[in-house]
């Protein structure tokens, strides 16, 4: 009986911890379309407005032509930097950066606050396996 009660208590604690966890979202950007890039940033900001900045986990993963949104030359560079300081994670695909270097002879310069992930597509899959909801505007 004691083991049964301990088991029930452990299950209840696990359930409460799962319910207390922040909602998690991964947002993909793989296009250089300015309108779509703006929507990505708006989606990330809107998630924080809805849940509260410290009550939701948001990661924007950029690869392919979408990597441009995370570079210092982007129209969105200042906004990305500010959002990164406000608990939104930005991940740049190393594979895309390698391709850029092969064509241009140098790596793109990333905005402050941007992290590098080995593969953007793999990162999205990993986050989904960790319970993140996938958003692709």
ZIGISUL-V378798 format. One record per run of one state. SS is the DSSP state (A for helix, B for strand, O for the rest). FROM is the first residue (numbers start at 1). TO is the last residue. Records with the same first field share a line. If there is no record, write none. Layout:
BEGIN
SS: FROM-TO + FROM-TO
END
This chain:
BEGIN
O: 1-1 + 21-22 + 30-33 + 52-55 + 63-63 + 72-76 + 86-87 + 105-109 + 111-113 + 118-119 + 130-132 + 136-137
A: 2-20 + 34-51 + 64-70 + 77-85 + 94-104 + 120-129
B: 23-29 + 56-62 + 71-71 + 88-93 + 110-110 + 114-117 + 133-135
END
